Amino acid sequence: MSSRQASTVATLKLPLHRLPLPKTTLQSFLPQIPLDDQPSSQRRSTSFKPTTSGVWARVNPLWAPWPLRVTKDELREMGVDIDNGGQVSVEDVLARWDPTEGSPIEHGDGPNSGDTDNGLKLFSSQTRMKIEPVLLGLSPAALKESLPHLDAGDAEAICNASSTPSSDSATSASREALLDILSGRRVLASEAAPVLKSHEEKPSSNGDVTPVAPVAPVAPGFGPWSTRYCGHQFGVWAGQLGDGRAISVMETESPGGGRQEIQLKGAGRTPFSRSADGLAVLRSGVREFLGCEAVAALGIPTTRSLALLSTSDLPVIREEGPEPPSLLARLAPSFIRIGHFEALNPGEAGRNMRQLFLGGGWLTQDDPVDETDPLGGQGSLEGLGKLVMWCKNELYGMKDKTTGEWVREVAKRNAEMVGMWQVYGYCHGVLNTDNISILGLTIDYGPYAFMDVFDEAHICNHSDPTGLYSYRNQPSRVLFALDKLVGALAPVIGYEALHGGAPISDGWHEGVTKDKVEKWEEKTREVMKGWEDEFWEVERKTERAGWLKRFGIKVPRRSDDRDVIFDYLVLLHDNSMDLNASLRALSSFLPSRVSDASYLDGFLDGLLPASIASPRPEELGRAKEACKAWLTRYASRASEEQEMKAWEEEVVDTSSEAVQKFGETAAAVDAEGNGWEEKRRTVMARTNPRFVLRQWVLEELIAELTALGVGDQAGEEEYAEARKRLARVLDMSNRPFYPWGEGPDADKDDARLCGLGSQDMLGFQCSCSS
């Protein structure tokens, strides 16, 4: 069932701490990286033994400054009189954050009940309860589509409708549960494995019930975690990386939203932080919170944003000095990346690799390499097999398929994803192998941008001077990452091919020698032959279909690649015209009237100023003549008999939900007599966004929130205004095809936010710093 279909199904809603776990959790399936029992083990940068089979480590959120600060008053509370020579260790300071105090659950429908239906409890400490989180934003679209079974109380109304906190105890309790767990005030964890059971069915407000999935058994010690991965960064092997500031707190599953992992970004130090503080600044949180939702609204596969938090008294030190903090709660069925597989079989790239993490442990570099190890002391076949089975069987549902078949599906999904990026001018900026999702999702929104003036060589990342990750290079860099995945999985793919094509099972790696691995890898080259060509075929097919849809072409012809797509993009580049704004304006073009000179002039008098920032008269004149020539050819193509017939047969959704999402353009179809051009114009307006999350919009919003004192000295009035401004841009991002600022009575500021911005912001670049 799709998320759209599921939205009509009544689902039992539960507060965050009572959401059901999936039948199989990541922690119950994948090997754990053991840490010692000292509090610092979760914060000490550690280079783990390269032969470890572990994928994840237990890490609790620590939304606090790093290095940790401790006041004299806090030392006195600990019984340390520093003025009289008293001393304190880092372990003592960190121990104050240990969530050892099992607190009665005061949230939701079970006051003072120590157990939740999923077998988890809430734990905290006096120090953790001093955190003062502020909820800045919550995405209603992500909530509806990914977590339809989550009861967030009045959080959505507070963030998006300027409501004041509810006085209803159950409503406020669900909101507080959300805020407590996302901020790390309370930690959701288990003490022992509970008995498998199902939720008691309870009626929803309208009397209908759809029970959520059964609760899975929880392994003892279930709780927040971070994962280890490696990767190639800017094409160069970077060794061990991992979740340096990302901590996952929950997995859940529902009929409407499927499997979802809730991960906190900017939640504090982990063993994978290297020399960083594990925190995130406000600007990066705002960018990813809005970026995920903007990309999702365009129909591009992506992780989602649930909520954005900030707090005071937590300055984050960056190159330009202290900045306000943010903490982003994001969602995905899984955050497993290609880099996770590279960590378990890095191949030649990892041979003799040594890393030094400042302020961290040095656990394994002096260990002698086992010459008999089948992977040369770099990687773990056991862990690799487990991760393959987890992703292939649990995430993809391809238990009966071979690993080679599954990898082809992974490549297909990533090809479709990057193809859609190209169609909408989305530039990722940092396509390292550790930033490529195994699920084909857009992930890690750093220096991303939606391209303004069309330029194939556009670079959105200030830290990428050579343009390795430029717009035109994106498909080839995704292919590079997938090639590293195939290399990492070569032992598994080859093993299965030489054993009758049966998928691997536990124990497949036992007794393996280097010679056997080399034979498996050789077999993989045979089995996977041609997969790169399949990638390009899918990417080009996806991109071509996406472009033709944006141009309103329903019956494709081979010549469209040149006459429609290529010629138009050249036109944009040569005349410094905006990609998305020009296509939005093109949506209203009537091909049947191209021979009417006054109509054509009037149409271009609207399109060109909307597509060229601060144009000079001579630029407009030159662009106008070029556009007339292209529009004449385009109108002829769009008016062909097959095209008109295809559009006459088109059924346009005119439901109230469609009108809410797309505006009155949907309702105008019947009023206009269902003509082919009206249908065409309506569907093109639903394909070409009116609002684009441009760099200038993000920079302006970040500056406004900072000026209001968010994450610093803001009071409730300032935070209310900050939520209002953030919610406005979020709404426009969630509904990019709505006719914001169009029409005679339109809101002028809506129109401004849909504009190109100032000339000096075109092609604005961000850096990787966040």
Secondary structure, DSSP 8 states (H G I E B T S, - for coil): --HHHHTTS----B-GGG----SS-HHHHS-B----SSGGGGTSEE---TT----EEE-----S-SS----HHHHHHTT--GGGT----HHHHHHTT---EE--B-SSS-TTBS--TTS-EEEE-TTGGG---EEEEE-HHHHHHH-TTB--TTHHHHHHS-------HHHHHHHHHHHHHHHTSSEEE-SS----B-------TTS-------B----TT---EEE--EEEETTEEEEE---SSEEEEEEEEETTTEEEEEEEES----TT-TTS-S-EEHHHHHHHHHHHHHHHHTT--B-EEEEEEE-SS--EEETTEEE-EEEEEEEES---BHHHHHHH--GGGGTT-----TTEE--STTS---TT-TTTTS--HHHHHHHHHIIIIIIS--TTS-HHHHHHHHHHHHHHHHHHHHHHTEE-S---GGGSBTT--B---SS-EE-SB--TT---BTT-TT-TT-GGGHHHHHHHHHHHHHHHHHHHHHHHHHTTT----TTTTTT--HHHHHHHHHHHHHHTTTHHHHHHHHHHHHHHHHHHHHTT--S--TTHIIIIIIHHHHHHHHTT-BHHHHHHHHTT--GGGTT-HHHHHHHHHHHHHHHSSS--HHHHHHHHHHHHHHHHHHHHHHTSHHHHHHHHT-----SHHHHHHH-TTTTHHHHTTT-HHHHHHHHHHTTS-S----HHHHHHHHHHHHHTTTTTT--HHHHHHHHHHHHHHHHHHH-TTS-TT-STT--HHHHHHTS---GGGTT--B-S--
